[in-house]
Amino acid sequence: MTSPTRPAPLRLLVFAFLAYSAAHLFNNTVLELEAPRLALQRLQIASGGWIEPVLVRSQVVLAAFLLVVVAAGRRSFADIGWRSHDLVPGLLVYAGAWSVLQLGLVLSVLRQGHALEWHPMWTRFGLPAVLGGVIAQACGHALAEDTAFRGFLLPELRVRMARPLSFAAALLVLALTVSCSAALFGLAHLPTRLIVYGSGWKELLVEQGQFLSAGLALGLAYLSTRNLFAVVGLHVLLNDPAPLVAVPGTVLNRATLIVFAGVVLIGLVRKLRRSGSAAVEVELRRAA
């Protein structure tokens, strides 16, 4: 994970969090009113399914966050994880993970002795609608969430906790950093869950647990890949895997989680190898 060149003022982190939470609430209240909701539905129909309502609505959240952090806070796009040299590798991570997932689903169907059939979404809704859902996640929902909580807040929290520590202490601090980012991810959704959905305390605990686990997984993905766009791609895979073949939902969910975990594990192994090589190189220089 690349840390910011200089920590942002604490007040900027607070304002960024509040802006995201407020925009998320606006997204799920005002934009759910009949007039804007119907307007977005008409836009989706006029575009042939390519522009989903969630894509447009997510831009409101993303714009609010960028206005506070980039425009008012004068942080660079690199400080929120938007680095141009990461875009193509990030796309390749998504393409590779999606391809492995599809291969796994095909093998699962064949192993059970069933005939391969297109997933109903492709035959029922068509290519524009299916890809429109993926685009809505990649350029909207997942991009907004990961930019705020993985690209900006996670590195900012990390740089504040960075100290010369032992290996065990460094791991503990890193775990605490990811946990804090994941907790903020859940808390940002709390006003919407309370006001819009009227969740009770038991429901809130379950929902916050789900947000926390998702935030931990995506935070770990960012630590392992050091690439925000790769994390966005993995987030898209979790939310909208776009399976080619028809499989039971439980099979799809398990396969998606396995592929996600595999990508994160590979990234962590590569990171540890690089860290080990760097440490050996330092020791050799000292010995020389």
C-alpha positions as CSV (number, residue, x, y, z in Angstrom):
1,M,0.0,0.0,0.0
2,T,1.4,3.4,-0.9
3,S,1.2,5.9,1.9
4,P,0.4,9.6,1.2
5,T,3.4,11.9,0.8
6,R,2.2,13.9,3.8
7,P,-0.7,13.1,6.1
8,A,-3.9,15.1,5.4
9,P,-5.2,17.2,8.3
10,L,-7.4,15.3,10.6
11,R,-10.3,17.6,10.0
12,L,-10.2,16.7,6.3
13,L,-10.7,13.0,7.2
14,V,-13.7,13.9,9.3
15,F,-15.2,16.1,6.6
16,A,-14.6,13.5,3.9
17,F,-16.3,10.9,6.1
18,L,-19.3,13.2,6.8
19,A,-19.5,14.2,3.1
20,Y,-19.6,10.5,2.0
21,S,-22.2,9.6,4.7
22,A,-24.4,12.6,3.8
23,A,-24.2,12.0,0.0
24,H,-25.0,8.3,0.6
25,L,-28.1,9.3,2.6
26,F,-29.1,11.8,-0.1
27,N,-28.6,9.0,-2.7
28,N,-31.1,6.8,-0.8
29,T,-33.7,9.4,0.1
30,V,-34.0,12.3,-2.4
31,L,-32.9,10.2,-5.4
32,E,-35.4,7.6,-4.5
33,L,-38.3,10.0,-4.8
34,E,-40.7,9.3,-7.7
35,A,-39.5,12.1,-10.0
36,P,-35.7,11.3,-10.0
37,R,-36.4,7.6,-9.8
38,L,-38.5,7.6,-12.9
39,A,-36.1,9.9,-14.7
40,L,-33.2,7.5,-14.1
41,Q,-35.4,4.6,-15.2
42,R,-36.1,6.4,-18.5
43,L,-32.4,7.1,-18.9
44,Q,-31.7,3.4,-18.5
45,I,-34.4,2.5,-21.1
46,A,-33.1,5.1,-23.5
47,S,-29.6,3.8,-23.2
48,G,-30.7,0.3,-24.0
49,G,-29.7,-0.8,-20.5
50,W,-26.1,0.5,-20.5
51,I,-26.7,3.3,-18.0
52,E,-28.2,1.9,-14.8
53,P,-29.6,4.2,-12.1
54,V,-27.0,3.0,-9.6
55,L,-24.3,4.3,-11.9
56,V,-25.7,7.8,-11.9
57,R,-26.6,7.8,-8.2
58,S,-23.1,6.6,-7.2
59,Q,-21.6,9.6,-9.0
60,V,-23.3,11.9,-6.5
61,V,-21.5,10.1,-3.7
62,L,-18.2,10.1,-5.5
63,A,-18.6,13.8,-6.5
64,A,-19.3,14.8,-3.0
65,F,-16.2,13.0,-1.7
66,L,-14.0,14.4,-4.5
67,L,-15.3,17.9,-3.9
68,V,-14.2,17.7,-0.2
69,V,-10.9,15.8,-0.6
70,V,-9.5,16.9,-3.9
71,A,-11.1,20.3,-4.6
72,A,-11.3,21.7,-1.0
73,G,-8.7,19.5,0.6
74,R,-6.2,19.9,-2.2
75,R,-5.2,16.3,-2.1
76,S,-3.9,14.8,-5.4
77,F,-5.6,12.0,-7.2
78,A,-2.6,9.8,-6.4
79,D,-3.4,10.4,-2.7
80,I,-6.8,8.7,-3.1
81,G,-5.4,5.8,-5.1
82,W,-6.1,7.1,-8.6
83,R,-2.8,6.4,-10.2
84,S,-2.8,6.0,-14.0
85,H,-0.1,3.4,-14.1
86,D,-2.3,1.1,-11.9
87,L,-5.3,1.2,-14.2
88,V,-4.2,-1.5,-16.8
89,P,-2.8,-3.9,-14.1
90,G,-6.1,-3.4,-12.2
91,L,-8.1,-4.2,-15.2
92,L,-6.0,-7.3,-15.8
93,V,-6.5,-8.5,-12.2
94,Y,-10.3,-8.2,-12.8
95,A,-10.2,-9.9,-16.2
96,G,-8.0,-12.7,-14.8
97,A,-10.2,-13.3,-11.7
98,W,-13.4,-13.2,-13.8
99,S,-12.0,-15.7,-16.3
100,V,-10.9,-18.0,-13.5
101,L,-14.3,-17.8,-12.0
102,Q,-16.0,-18.7,-15.2
103,L,-13.7,-21.6,-15.8
104,G,-14.4,-22.9,-12.3
105,L,-18.2,-22.6,-12.8
106,V,-18.0,-24.5,-16.1
107,L,-15.9,-27.3,-14.5
108,S,-18.3,-27.4,-11.6
109,V,-21.3,-28.0,-14.0
110,L,-19.5,-30.6,-16.0
111,R,-18.3,-32.4,-13.0
112,Q,-21.9,-32.8,-11.8
113,G,-22.8,-34.2,-15.2
114,H,-25.1,-31.4,-16.2
115,A,-25.3,-29.7,-19.6
116,L,-23.9,-26.2,-20.0
117,E,-26.5,-23.5,-20.3
118,W,-26.2,-19.8,-20.5
119,H,-27.0,-18.0,-17.3
120,P,-30.6,-16.7,-17.5
121,M,-29.5,-13.1,-17.2
122,W,-27.8,-13.2,-20.6
123,T,-30.9,-14.6,-22.4
124,R,-33.5,-12.7,-20.4
125,F,-31.9,-9.2,-20.2
126,G,-29.3,-9.2,-23.0
127,L,-25.7,-8.1,-23.2
128,P,-26.2,-4.3,-22.6
129,A,-28.1,-4.9,-19.4
130,V,-25.6,-7.4,-18.0
131,L,-22.6,-5.3,-18.9
132,G,-24.4,-2.2,-17.7
133,G,-24.6,-3.8,-14.3
134,V,-20.9,-4.4,-14.3
135,I,-20.1,-0.9,-15.5
136,A,-22.4,0.5,-12.8
137,Q,-20.3,-1.3,-10.2
138,A,-16.9,-0.5,-11.7
139,C,-17.5,3.2,-12.4
140,G,-20.1,3.8,-9.7
141,H,-20.8,1.9,-6.6
142,A,-17.5,0.0,-6.1
143,L,-15.4,2.9,-7.3
144,A,-17.0,5.3,-4.9
145,E,-16.7,3.0,-1.9
146,D,-13.2,1.9,-2.5
147,T,-11.9,5.3,-3.3
148,A,-13.2,6.7,0.0
149,F,-12.3,3.8,2.3
150,R,-9.5,1.9,0.7
151,G,-7.8,4.6,-1.5
152,F,-8.0,7.5,1.0
153,L,-8.9,6.7,4.6
154,L,-7.0,3.4,4.9
155,P,-3.6,4.9,3.8
156,E,-4.3,8.0,5.9
157,L,-4.9,5.9,9.0
158,R,-1.9,3.8,8.2
159,V,0.5,6.7,8.0
160,R,-0.7,8.0,11.3
161,M,0.1,4.7,13.0
162,A,3.4,4.1,11.2
163,R,6.2,3.9,13.7
164,P,9.5,2.0,14.0
165,L,8.1,-1.2,15.4
166,S,8.9,-4.9,15.7
167,F,7.4,-7.2,13.2
168,A,4.7,-8.4,15.5
169,A,3.8,-4.9,16.6
170,A,3.7,-3.7,12.9
171,L,1.3,-6.5,12.1
172,L,-0.9,-5.6,15.0
173,V,-0.9,-1.9,13.9
174,L,-1.7,-2.9,10.3
175,A,-4.6,-5.1,11.5
176,L,-5.9,-2.2,13.6
177,T,-5.6,0.2,10.6
178,V,-7.6,-2.1,8.3
179,S,-10.2,-2.7,11.1
180,C,-10.6,1.1,11.6
181,S,-11.2,1.6,7.9
182,A,-13.6,-1.3,7.8
183,A,-15.5,0.1,10.8
184,L,-15.8,3.5,9.2
185,F,-17.1,1.8,6.0
186,G,-20.0,0.4,8.1
187,L,-20.6,3.6,10.1
188,A,-20.9,5.6,6.8
189,H,-23.9,3.4,5.9
190,L,-25.5,3.7,9.4
191,P,-27.7,6.9,8.8
192,T,-29.2,5.3,5.7
193,R,-29.9,2.0,7.5
194,L,-31.5,3.9,10.3
195,I,-33.5,6.6,8.5
196,V,-34.3,4.9,5.2
197,Y,-34.7,1.2,6.1
198,G,-35.6,1.6,9.7
199,S,-33.3,-1.2,10.9
200,G,-33.7,-2.2,14.5
201,W,-30.8,-2.8,16.8
202,K,-30.5,-6.5,16.1
203,E,-30.6,-5.8,12.3
204,L,-28.1,-3.0,12.7
205,L,-25.7,-5.3,14.5
206,V,-26.0,-7.9,11.7
207,E,-25.6,-5.3,9.0
208,Q,-22.6,-3.6,10.7
209,G,-21.0,-7.0,11.0
210,Q,-21.6,-7.6,7.3
211,F,-20.1,-4.2,6.4
212,L,-17.2,-4.8,8.7
213,S,-16.4,-8.2,7.2
214,A,-16.6,-6.7,3.7
215,G,-14.5,-3.8,4.7
216,L,-11.8,-6.1,6.2
217,A,-11.7,-8.2,3.0
218,L,-11.4,-5.3,0.7
219,G,-8.9,-3.6,2.9
220,L,-6.8,-6.7,2.9
221,A,-7.1,-6.8,-0.9
222,Y,-5.8,-3.3,-1.1
223,L,-2.9,-4.2,1.2
224,S,-2.0,-7.2,-0.9
225,T,-2.4,-5.7,-4.4
226,R,-1.4,-2.0,-3.6
227,N,-3.7,-1.2,-6.5
228,L,-7.0,0.6,-6.0
229,F,-8.3,-0.4,-9.4
230,A,-7.6,-4.1,-8.7
231,V,-9.6,-3.8,-5.5
232,V,-12.5,-2.1,-7.4
233,G,-12.3,-5.1,-9.9
234,L,-12.5,-7.6,-7.0
235,H,-15.3,-5.6,-5.5
236,V,-17.2,-5.7,-8.8
237,L,-16.6,-9.5,-8.9
238,L,-18.2,-9.9,-5.5
239,N,-21.2,-7.6,-6.2
240,D,-21.8,-8.6,-9.8
241,P,-19.9,-11.7,-10.9
242,A,-21.8,-11.9,-14.3
243,P,-21.6,-15.7,-14.6
244,L,-21.7,-17.1,-18.1
245,V,-23.3,-20.5,-17.2
246,A,-26.2,-21.3,-15.0
247,V,-25.2,-22.6,-11.5
248,P,-27.0,-22.7,-8.1
249,G,-26.6,-19.5,-6.2
250,T,-24.6,-21.2,-3.4
251,V,-22.1,-22.5,-5.9
252,L,-21.6,-19.1,-7.4
253,N,-21.2,-17.4,-4.0
254,R,-18.6,-20.0,-2.9
255,A,-16.7,-19.9,-6.2
256,T,-16.6,-16.1,-6.1
257,L,-15.2,-16.0,-2.5
258,I,-12.6,-18.6,-3.4
259,V,-11.4,-16.6,-6.4
260,F,-11.4,-13.4,-4.3
261,A,-9.4,-15.1,-1.6
262,G,-7.0,-16.6,-4.1
263,V,-6.1,-13.2,-5.6
264,V,-5.6,-11.7,-2.2
265,L,-3.4,-14.7,-1.1
266,I,-1.3,-14.4,-4.2
267,G,-0.8,-10.7,-3.6
268,L,0.2,-11.2,0.0
269,V,2.7,-13.9,-0.9
270,R,4.3,-11.7,-3.5
271,K,4.4,-8.8,-1.1
272,L,6.1,-10.9,1.6
273,R,8.6,-12.2,-0.9
274,R,9.4,-8.6,-2.0
275,S,9.7,-7.6,1.7
276,G,12.0,-10.5,2.4
277,S,14.2,-9.8,-0.6
278,A,14.5,-6.2,0.4
279,A,15.4,-7.1,4.0
280,V,18.1,-9.5,2.7
281,E,19.5,-6.8,0.4
282,V,19.7,-4.4,3.3
283,E,21.6,-6.9,5.4
284,L,24.0,-7.7,2.6
285,R,24.7,-4.0,2.1
286,R,25.4,-3.6,5.9
287,A,27.7,-6.7,5.8
288,A,29.6,-5.2,2.8
